[in-house]
Amino acid sequence: MPGLKVVCPSNAYDAKGLLIQSIRDDDPVIFCEHKNLYNLETEVPAESYAIPFAEAYVAREGKDVTIVGYGLMVHRALEAANKLAKNGIEAEVIDLRTLSPIDLDTVIESVESAGRLVAVDEANPRCSIAADIVASVTEKAFGALKAAPQMVTAPHTPVPFSPVLEDLYIPSADAIVGAVSKTTKPAMAA
């Protein structure tokens, strides 16, 4: 919805800073929390601080591929980046933090350096943040791309109720590694 700001932190530090920014903002803000992040521990200062909207965070630096995500998917992307590093591929992981407004400048800068993009999103592939990122990068940095951008999303199906099927539904680190392998030449073994 135009006019709404949307926030989706990946850790407690960002949650506090973005929540303070949301409260201070004069416009409506939708604050999304992923229930699977509640048990993760992060150092959080006692003093007040705010994290500006539309300021993505580079969670891991790398030169070979850009992996973009938010919320829980940042942790899956970092797990994938660790696996990729064992194969000599250095992935830059970008945590969007806010989905509206979105920090495309950080994403574009990274893609212009790496030449490869994997957008990770727990949502369905149609009308998702991953689709928006891929479209925006293709529009604004097409000449920098060395390979077709890849999306790692949930399948285009309803969310299953079974915990076993739910685990298969949510994008995994291995699925991210597989998408990265499609962007690299020669293709790496997953």
Kinemage of the C-alpha trace (Angstrom):
@kinemage 1
@onewidth
@group {chain A} dominant
@subgroup {mainchain}
@vectorlist {calphas} color= white
{ca met a 1} P 0.000 0.000 0.000
{ca pro a 2} L 1.501 3.337 -0.959
{ca gly a 3} L 2.121 5.529 2.061
{ca leu a 4} L 2.716 2.680 4.496
{ca lys a 5} L 6.175 1.928 5.791
{ca val a 6} L 7.040 -1.731 6.307
{ca val a 7} L 9.776 -2.959 8.651
{ca cys a 8} L 11.083 -6.519 9.042
{ca pro a 9} L 14.133 -6.877 11.327
{ca ser a 10} L 16.359 -9.957 11.379
{ca asn a 11} L 17.650 -9.597 14.937
{ca ala a 12} L 16.865 -8.025 18.315
{ca tyr a 13} L 19.299 -5.121 17.859
{ca asp a 14} L 17.579 -4.048 14.646
{ca ala a 15} L 14.143 -4.723 16.143
{ca lys a 16} L 14.739 -2.215 18.945
{ca gly a 17} L 16.251 0.444 16.683
{ca leu a 18} L 13.581 0.066 14.019
{ca leu a 19} L 10.772 0.016 16.593
{ca ile a 20} L 12.014 3.288 18.087
{ca gln a 21} L 12.219 4.769 14.574
{ca ser a 22} L 8.685 3.492 13.863
{ca ile a 23} L 7.281 5.130 17.001
{ca arg a 24} L 8.976 8.431 16.160
{ca asp a 25} L 7.730 8.399 12.564
{ca asp a 26} L 4.657 10.487 11.734
{ca asp a 27} L 3.440 8.015 9.103
{ca pro a 28} L 1.858 4.580 9.633
{ca val a 29} L 4.379 1.754 9.985
{ca ile a 30} L 3.743 -1.968 9.721
{ca phe a 31} L 6.252 -3.765 11.944
{ca cys a 32} L 6.698 -7.444 11.026
{ca glu a 33} L 8.421 -9.908 13.337
{ca his a 34} L 9.286 -13.467 12.407
{ca lys a 35} L 8.351 -15.904 15.163
{ca asn a 36} L 11.339 -18.130 14.389
{ca leu a 37} L 13.689 -15.306 15.395
{ca tyr a 38} L 12.368 -14.937 18.944
{ca asn a 39} L 14.850 -17.415 20.418
{ca leu a 40} L 17.931 -15.835 18.815
{ca glu a 41} L 20.069 -13.776 21.159
{ca thr a 42} L 21.673 -10.495 20.143
{ca glu a 43} L 23.447 -7.830 22.156
{ca val a 44} L 21.071 -4.884 22.576
{ca pro a 45} L 22.247 -1.655 24.235
{ca ala a 46} L 20.104 -0.330 27.076
{ca glu a 47} L 20.199 3.239 25.743
{ca ser a 48} L 17.809 4.491 23.104
{ca tyr a 49} L 18.864 4.394 19.442
{ca ala a 50} L 17.031 4.477 16.141
{ca ile a 51} L 17.829 2.797 12.835
{ca pro a 52} L 16.747 4.915 9.861
{ca phe a 53} L 14.307 3.449 7.360
{ca ala a 54} L 15.660 2.513 3.912
{ca glu a 55} L 19.123 1.767 5.265
{ca ala a 56} L 20.082 -1.806 4.462
{ca tyr a 57} L 22.839 -3.551 6.393
{ca val a 58} L 25.661 -5.516 4.798
{ca ala a 59} L 25.642 -8.556 7.082
{ca arg a 60} L 28.584 -10.161 5.282
{ca glu a 61} L 30.932 -8.729 2.700
{ca gly a 62} L 31.787 -10.632 -0.453
{ca lys a 63} L 32.860 -10.060 -4.040
{ca asp a 64} L 31.395 -12.926 -6.080
{ca val a 65} L 27.613 -12.754 -5.615
{ca thr a 66} L 25.043 -10.578 -3.838
{ca ile a 67} L 22.431 -12.343 -1.728
{ca val a 68} L 19.574 -10.095 -0.591
{ca gly a 69} L 17.027 -11.011 2.079
{ca tyr a 70} L 15.174 -9.853 5.160
{ca gly a 71} L 13.976 -11.309 8.454
{ca leu a 72} L 14.661 -15.038 8.881
{ca met a 73} L 15.999 -15.287 5.324
{ca val a 74} L 19.057 -13.214 6.311
{ca his a 75} L 20.100 -16.050 8.612
{ca arg a 76} L 19.531 -18.615 5.870
{ca ala a 77} L 21.574 -16.442 3.493
{ca leu a 78} L 24.430 -16.210 6.013
{ca glu a 79} L 24.361 -19.988 6.434
{ca ala a 80} L 24.511 -20.368 2.650
{ca ala a 81} L 27.367 -17.844 2.443
{ca asn a 82} L 29.370 -19.916 4.924
{ca lys a 83} L 28.822 -23.036 2.789
{ca leu a 84} L 29.745 -21.133 -0.367
{ca ala a 85} L 32.956 -19.830 1.221
{ca lys a 86} L 34.129 -23.437 1.640
{ca asn a 87} L 33.910 -23.687 -2.166
{ca gly a 88} L 35.802 -20.426 -2.727
{ca ile a 89} L 32.751 -18.249 -3.448
{ca glu a 90} L 32.509 -15.088 -1.360
{ca ala a 91} L 28.889 -13.969 -1.056
{ca glu a 92} L 27.847 -10.527 0.101
{ca val a 93} L 24.698 -10.779 2.227
{ca ile a 94} L 22.445 -7.724 2.427
{ca asp a 95} L 19.772 -7.409 5.116
{ca leu a 96} L 17.103 -5.056 3.761
{ca arg a 97} L 15.648 -4.259 7.238
{ca thr a 98} L 12.841 -2.181 5.701
{ca leu a 99} L 10.707 -3.273 2.768
{ca ser a 100} L 9.034 0.080 2.206
{ca pro a 101} L 10.944 2.270 1.699
{ca ile a 102} L 13.629 -0.064 0.389
{ca asp a 103} L 17.346 0.675 0.072
{ca leu a 104} L 17.967 -0.176 -3.571
{ca asp a 105} L 21.173 1.876 -3.681
{ca thr a 106} L 23.020 -0.585 -1.418
{ca val a 107} L 21.726 -3.539 -3.437
{ca ile a 108} L 22.635 -1.959 -6.801
{ca glu a 109} L 26.109 -1.006 -5.563
{ca ser a 110} L 26.750 -4.579 -4.455
{ca val a 111} L 25.420 -6.092 -7.696
{ca glu a 112} L 27.511 -3.684 -9.765
{ca ser a 113} L 30.556 -4.991 -7.913
{ca ala a 114} L 29.694 -8.719 -7.861
{ca gly a 115} L 27.722 -8.984 -11.114
{ca arg a 116} L 25.441 -11.670 -9.700
{ca leu a 117} L 22.224 -11.524 -7.673
{ca val a 118} L 20.192 -13.990 -5.619
{ca ala a 119} L 17.076 -12.545 -3.947
{ca val a 120} L 15.708 -14.624 -1.058
{ca asp a 121} L 12.160 -14.277 0.205
{ca glu a 122} L 9.926 -16.524 2.289
{ca ala a 123} L 6.901 -15.237 0.370
{ca asn a 124} L 5.509 -16.770 -2.812
{ca pro a 125} L 7.390 -15.838 -5.980
{ca arg a 126} L 4.616 -13.704 -7.516
{ca cys a 127} L 4.436 -10.084 -6.340
{ca ser a 128} L 7.141 -10.678 -3.724
{ca ile a 129} L 10.037 -8.595 -2.445
{ca ala a 130} L 12.383 -10.997 -4.267
{ca ala a 131} L 10.560 -10.312 -7.547
{ca asp a 132} L 10.706 -6.577 -6.864
{ca ile a 133} L 14.452 -6.696 -6.139
{ca val a 134} L 15.186 -8.718 -9.277
{ca ala a 135} L 13.051 -6.385 -11.421
{ca ser a 136} L 14.654 -3.258 -9.947
{ca val a 137} L 18.199 -4.562 -10.374
{ca thr a 138} L 17.451 -5.696 -13.919
{ca glu a 139} L 16.063 -2.255 -14.715
{ca lys a 140} L 18.800 -0.197 -13.058
{ca ala a 141} L 21.939 -2.364 -13.324
{ca phe a 142} L 21.340 -4.753 -16.226
{ca gly a 143} L 24.737 -4.026 -17.758
{ca ala a 144} L 26.517 -5.098 -14.570
{ca leu a 145} L 24.900 -8.549 -14.482
{ca lys a 146} L 27.145 -11.463 -15.481
{ca ala a 147} L 24.309 -13.979 -15.153
{ca ala a 148} L 20.529 -14.022 -14.859
{ca pro a 149} L 19.365 -13.019 -11.360
{ca gln a 150} L 17.885 -15.853 -9.316
{ca met a 151} L 15.029 -15.911 -6.795
{ca val a 152} L 14.761 -18.307 -3.880
{ca thr a 153} L 11.195 -18.225 -2.586
{ca ala a 154} L 8.516 -20.448 -1.187
{ca pro a 155} L 6.693 -22.381 -3.907
{ca his a 156} L 3.659 -20.851 -5.578
{ca thr a 157} L 1.318 -22.889 -3.372
{ca pro a 158} L -0.641 -22.340 -0.154
{ca val a 159} L 1.355 -22.712 3.068
{ca pro a 160} L 1.140 -26.330 4.268
{ca phe a 161} L -0.066 -27.147 7.767
{ca ser a 162} L 2.228 -30.114 8.413
{ca pro a 163} L 5.517 -29.148 10.135
{ca val a 164} L 7.452 -31.499 7.831
{ca leu a 165} L 5.956 -29.905 4.722
{ca glu a 166} L 6.376 -26.441 6.224
{ca asp a 167} L 10.132 -27.097 6.547
{ca leu a 168} L 10.235 -28.002 2.848
{ca tyr a 169} L 8.170 -24.934 1.960
{ca ile a 170} L 10.462 -22.351 3.596
{ca pro a 171} L 13.618 -21.536 1.576
{ca ser a 172} L 16.725 -23.260 2.920
{ca ala a 173} L 20.423 -22.473 2.862
{ca asp a 174} L 20.896 -25.349 0.409
{ca ala a 175} L 18.315 -23.824 -1.951
{ca ile a 176} L 20.249 -20.538 -1.800
{ca val a 177} L 23.520 -22.353 -2.562
{ca gly a 178} L 21.783 -23.985 -5.535
{ca ala a 179} L 20.612 -20.616 -6.848
{ca val a 180} L 24.113 -19.172 -6.490
{ca ser a 181} L 25.502 -22.124 -8.458
{ca lys a 182} L 23.196 -21.131 -11.347
{ca thr a 183} L 24.805 -17.679 -11.438
{ca thr a 184} L 28.432 -18.828 -11.377
{ca lys a 185} L 30.543 -20.214 -14.203
{ca pro a 186} L 31.606 -22.930 -14.117
{ca ala a 187} L 28.708 -24.239 -12.068
{ca met a 188} L 29.811 -25.244 -8.593
{ca ala a 189} L 28.763 -28.436 -6.880
{ca ala a 190} L 26.059 -27.801 -4.264
